[in-house]
């Protein structure tokens, strides 16, 4: 997650989306409260995100694999949890995060899982799909709306190497969504999100603009009016020189790729020892920045 905040913490697309949903819920609450006509109702907008890596086309090392849950209480309070921990595999999501998210009985849950598995050199796709199915079967009945995601990938050799696995995962996600009444946010078909300029130097995580576009895509898929075109291409820019590209490759290899290989060889993950950002379903004011 490359969207660095002044306090040193990081913000991802789920946090941006939660803030927008909180503002939307507050606006709806204010409108309902001002309407004293008989039969006026107060919308109970709720949001929960169980997401993996997620969100996002993740490369080795991964992105949050499970994003939290948010809910508007009957008193109009908007609550949000984020269970994301970077680098988690689908088995870890199932064991550590799904039951907690299901117990929240949120109005909205997003689940993005399995992509980190597909990007490992050895991957049992049958097992990955089976565990993902178990997660969906657990979450779908527990929430008002489950959202799944076809994650983007950064243009480059890693994407091409694992594209077949990724597309098999995405096809299965479509099947699960049809079976369980889930929504699918198709980021993979958005060519702009493959643009390397929307990815950070670690080639694992999106930039601030990338997170903004993902949040907008989910916002629109939930049925809200568009505020921007998340699919709009970036303006043309000169191609960096061969020398500049090789320097960037060497910097990436030294700072990110070699440590990732070391973690794989020693059975470690970038998420080891990390706790979820917002493990509990707690109030989120519309002016908060998660």
N, C-alpha and C positions, 0 to 999 in steps of 0.2 A: 504494500500500500504506500504509494508515493506522495500522497496529498498531505504534506507536513503542516501541522498547525503551530501557532506561536508557542504553545506550552510544551512542544516536543512530541506530542502524540500524533497519531495518524488518523486520517479520515478516509473511508471508502464509500463506494456508491450506496451501500445500504444506509449509511448514516445520512447522506444527502437526501435519499428518498424518505427516510423517517422524518427528517425535519420538514420536508414538503407536506407529507401526510399529516403531521401534527398541525401545521399552519392551516391546512385544508379543514381538518376537524374543528379547529378553533373557530374558523370562519363560519362553518356550518352551525356550530353550537351557538355562536352569537346571533346568527340569523334566526335560528329556531327560538332562542330565548326572547327575541324581540317580537315574535309573532304570537299574539295572544288569542288568535282565532281558534274556535273549537276544532279539535282534531289535528292541530299542529303537532308534528312529531320531531324528536331530536335524533338526527342520524347518529348511529353508533359506529363511527369509522374506526377500524382497528387494523393493525399491521403487525405481522410477525415475520421474521426472516431467519430461515434455517438454511444457510447457504454455504456452499463450499467454494471455495475458491473461486474462492472464490470468489463468486463471481467473476467471470473473466476467463479468457483463454490463458491457462497458466502453464508455465514451463517448469522444468524440474525445480523442486523446492516449493512450488505451489503458492496458492493464495488461500485465504480463509475458506475452509471447506464447509463451514456450517454457519449460516447467518441467523441471527436471533429471532425474536418474536415481539410484536408490538400490538397493543390493544387499547381501545378507547373504553374506559369503564363507564358504567351506567350514569355516573355523575358527570360525564363529559371529559374525564381525564384521559389523555392519550398516553399510553405506556409502550415502551420499546425495550427489547432485549436483543443483544447481538452475541451469539455463541461462537462467533468465528475464531478459529485458531489456524494460522497458516500451516500449510504442509500436510494437513490431515488426509489420510486415505479413507475410502468409503467404509471400511470396517471400523475405523476409529470413530467416524461420524456416527455410525449406527450404535456403537457401544457407549459413547460419551455424550452425545448431544441430542439424539432423536427423542429419547424418552423425556428428557428435560423440556424440549420444545413442545412435545405433544401434551405434557402436563399443564402447560400454560393456557391451553384452550383458547388460543389467540384467534382473532378474526382473519388474520393474514399471516401466512408462513411462506417463506421462500427457501427452497432447498436446491443447492448446486453441489452435487457430489459425484465422484467417480473420475473426474478429469485428471486429478493428480495420479491416480492409478494408471491411467492410459499412457502417461508420460514416463512411466518407469520402464527400464529396459526389459524387465520380465513382468508380464501382466497376464493374469488369468481373467480374460474378459467375461467368461461365463460366471465366475464368482462375483466379479464386480457388478454385473447386471443383476444378479440374484440378490445381492445385498441392497443395491439401490431399490429394487422392487419392494423389499421388506421395509425400507425406510418410508417409501411412498405409502405403502399400505398402513403403516402406523400413523403417519402424519395426516393424511387426507381426511379421515373421519374425525380428527381431533380439532380441526380448525375450520373457519368459515370459508377460506379460499387458499388453496395451495398453488404456489407459483414455482415452476421449474424453468431451467435455462439451458439454451444451446449456447455455450460460451464461445467467445471469439478467440482467435489465435493470432499471434504476431507473425507477419510474413517472414519466412526464413527457413533454414534447413530443418530445424526442430519440428516446425509445423508440418512440413512435407513428409518427414519420416513417420510421424504418428497420426497423420490425417485419417488413415483408414480406421484406426481404433476410435478416434474421436467421432467420426461420422457414424460408426456402429453404435456408440454410446448415445449420440443425439437421436438416431432413429428409434432407439429403445425408449428414450425420454418421450418422444412423440407418442409412442404406443401407451406408455404409462399414463400420460396426460389424458388421452382419449378414454382410457379405461376408468380413471378415477376423477374425472371432471376438473383436472388441474389446468391452469393456464401455462403456456410456454412463451417465454421471451426469446425470440430468435436473434441473438447477437451475431451468431456465426455467419449469417448471410449478409450482415452489414459490412461491406468491403472496407469502409473507412476504419473500422476497429482493428483491421489487420495492418494499418499503416504504422510503421515503426515509430513515427513521431508521437504516437499516442501511448507509447510504452516507455517506462523508465529505463535507466541505464542497466538495471539488473535483468532486463528483458523478461521479468517475471510478473511485474505489476504495472497497472495502468498509471498514467499521469493524472493530474487534477482534471484536465479536459476529458480524458478517457472515462474517469469516474462520473463526471457530469453527464456524459452521453449515455452511459449505462443506466444511471438513475432516471434519465428522461425516457429511455426505452421502456423501463419497467412501469414508470408513471403512465405512459400512454397505453401500455398493454392492460393496465388496470381500468382503463376506460376514461381516464382524465384527458381533457383537451391538451393538445400539444402546445408547448411553449417554445419549442425549437425543433429543428430537423436533426435528429441524432445521427441520421445516415448521411448528412451532407459531407462531401469530401473536403479535406483540408486544402487550402490554397496551394498552388504549385510552389515548389521551392527548388533551388539549385541542388543537384546531387553533390554531396561532399566528395572531395577528391579521394583518389585511391589511397593516398597516404593517410588522410584523416580517417577513412573507414578502417584501415588496418590498425591504426592506433586505438580506435574505439574497440575493435575486436580483442586486441591484446589487453586492454584495460578490463573489459568484460571477463575475459578468461582468468585474469589474475585475481580480480576482486570478487567474482561471483561463480564462475564455472568450476574452478579448482576447489573452492570450499564445498560446492555442491557434490562433486565427485567424492570428496573426502567423507561427507556425511553418508553417501550411499554405501561406501566401502565399510564403514563402521556401524551401519544400521541406525544412524541417527537422523533426525528430521529438524528442519528449521523451526518447527513448532514445539519441540521438546521443552518442557518447563514453562510454556506460555499459558496464561489463563485467558478465558474469554473476556472480551472488552466489557460487555454488559451482561453478566450471567443471569441477572434477575430482571423480571418484567417490571420496570420502574417508570415513573412519570417522565415525560419528555415534553418540555414546553416548546412552543413553536419557535421561540427565539434561541433555543439551545443549539450549540454546535457540538454534536457527539464527538 
